[in-house]
Amino acid sequence: MAADYGFRSGSGRLYQDGYGSVPSSATALALGNFKKEFMELRKSVRFNEYKELSSTMDPNPLSKAALVVGSALQSTLTKADSWLEGRGVLGKVEQDTARASLTPKERKVLEKLQALRLDDRRVIAREHKREKEGRGVKAPWLIKGSYVFLCWVLDILYANRPIQRFWVLETVARMPYFAYISMLHLYESLGWWRAGAELRRIHFAEEWNELHHLQIMETLGGDHLWIDRFFAEHAAVFYYWVIILMFFASPSAAYVFSELVENHAVDTYSEFLEENKEVLQGIPPPLVAVTYYKSGDLYLFDALHTEWESGSIRRPECNNLYDVFVNIRDDELEHVATMKACAENTIKPKMDVSGEAEGGGWGTTPKWCCRWGEDRAGLTVQGPRGLLSIVAAYPQSSRSGCL
């Protein structure tokens, strides 16, 4: 497995110690996070983490202007921080040594990750080709303009830093699903709309999928720099409320915007895979990726695939980082299909809860049940965690083929 190169390494990472614990109060969380991030801000200024950005920026006028302004600001803040530290107002800043403890093998993998590249112009060319082939997304000018602006910002800020770009993209990409679920809950609570339960299940599966994408990018070092965390987290909160307002005005428009973003993700990951295939094949997969794609609870993974025929399943490989990014690209294709179906109101629920089952009556097999029980010979249930306990409560004679 690959080492964890992220800022949050060892702190609440999925499938590691602390995963699933209950949070403390909002006040305690906010103060703790502020203290931690304020110290990281000081480190970023004092030890000039921004040199890494200057070495990757494209030589265009806007990037050069941003570099000049940023350098002047960094120099000013460094002097101010040193002055305050010298007078005891602020504590002493020590350079982060987390990466100094990496083994030679882990350091070599990190160097490979830092050498990965992505050509923005080729991503744009892919998008234009897709649109010419009739696979574009028709959107109102306001939505299309917002999407183009988002892509432009990513191209400027994350030129030649694909892992950081992907981490920001995945941080933001989760927000629509949070927003959709929030609005569906609100409509149901107000009594306006009571048919959103299936959509909430699908959107939760999509958010769960994006969470794993996000944590994969974190383990690869996508959130290592303070400036990237600051930008991504504030952009995500802003984006959440934009989608809330958009959904309130027109759910279809909100879904179209997400379809645009997910299509961009597919184009971006496809180009990244083509440009970096050999390097990616030589890097081991992160633990979170292997657990999710090979040994996790696959009920939510299956729920992601709304446009597959009933009974069809997808079980991807996960032998190296190339496989991981292929899986992520293919996941994004599923998001595209789902967002398109939602926008066109053609989403197809996979569960048959009509009560019609072989033989009729209590304890017979619902049509959706065996979709998750294909490995019953190996005693593996890939369904909801509560499914085993529910089935165990039935008499043995009633378990007609479910497991």
URHU-V459712 format. One record per backbone hydrogen bond with DSSP energy under -1.0 kcal/mol. CO is the residue of the C=O (numbers start at 1). NH is the residue of the N-H. Records with the same first field share a line. If there is no record, write none. Layout:
CO = NH ; NH
This chain:
6 = 9
8 = 11
13 = 16
16 = 19
18 = 21
25 = 29
26 = 30
27 = 31
28 = 32
29 = 33
30 = 34
31 = 35
32 = 36
33 = 37
34 = 38
35 = 39
36 = 40
37 = 41
38 = 42
39 = 43
40 = 44
41 = 45
42 = 46
43 = 47
44 = 49
48 = 51
49 = 52
50 = 54
51 = 55
53 = 56 ; 57
58 = 60
60 = 64
61 = 65
62 = 66
63 = 67
64 = 68
65 = 69
66 = 70
67 = 71
68 = 72
69 = 73
70 = 74
71 = 75
72 = 76
73 = 77
74 = 78
75 = 79
76 = 80
77 = 81
78 = 82
79 = 83
80 = 84
81 = 85
82 = 86
84 = 89 ; 90
85 = 88
99 = 102
103 = 107
104 = 108
105 = 109
106 = 110
107 = 111
108 = 112
109 = 113
110 = 114
113 = 116
119 = 123
120 = 124
121 = 125
122 = 126
123 = 127
124 = 128
125 = 129
126 = 130
127 = 131
128 = 132
129 = 133
130 = 135
131 = 134
140 = 144
141 = 145
142 = 146
143 = 147
144 = 148
145 = 149
146 = 150
147 = 151
148 = 152
149 = 153
150 = 154
151 = 155
152 = 156
153 = 157
154 = 158
158 = 161
161 = 165
162 = 166
163 = 167
164 = 168
165 = 169
166 = 170
167 = 171
168 = 172
169 = 173
172 = 175
174 = 178
175 = 179
176 = 180
177 = 181
178 = 182
179 = 183
180 = 184
181 = 185
182 = 186
183 = 187
184 = 188
185 = 189
186 = 190
187 = 192 ; 193
196 = 200
197 = 201
198 = 202
199 = 203
200 = 204
201 = 205
202 = 206
203 = 207
204 = 208
205 = 209
206 = 210
207 = 211
208 = 212
209 = 213
210 = 214
211 = 215
212 = 216
213 = 217
214 = 218
215 = 219
216 = 220
217 = 222
218 = 221
219 = 5
221 = 224
225 = 229
226 = 230
227 = 231
228 = 232
229 = 233
230 = 234
231 = 235
232 = 236
233 = 237
234 = 238
235 = 239
236 = 240
237 = 241
238 = 242
239 = 243
240 = 244
241 = 245
242 = 246
243 = 247
244 = 248
245 = 249
246 = 250
250 = 254
251 = 255
252 = 256
253 = 257
254 = 258
255 = 259
256 = 260
257 = 261
258 = 262
259 = 263
260 = 264
261 = 265
262 = 266
263 = 267
264 = 268
265 = 269
266 = 270
267 = 271
268 = 272
269 = 273
270 = 274
271 = 275
272 = 276
276 = 280
277 = 281
279 = 282
280 = 283
283 = 321
285 = 2
286 = 290
287 = 291
288 = 292
289 = 293
290 = 294
291 = 296
298 = 302
299 = 303
302 = 305
304 = 306
309 = 312
320 = 324
321 = 325
322 = 326
323 = 327
324 = 328
325 = 329
326 = 330
327 = 331
328 = 332
329 = 333
330 = 334
331 = 335
332 = 336
333 = 337
334 = 338
335 = 339
336 = 340
337 = 341
338 = 342
339 = 343
340 = 344
341 = 346
357 = 360
361 = 364
366 = 369
369 = 372
372 = 382
373 = 376
375 = 378 ; 380
376 = 379
384 = 387
386 = 390
387 = 391
388 = 392
389 = 393
391 = 394
395 = 398
396 = 399
398 = 400
399 = 401
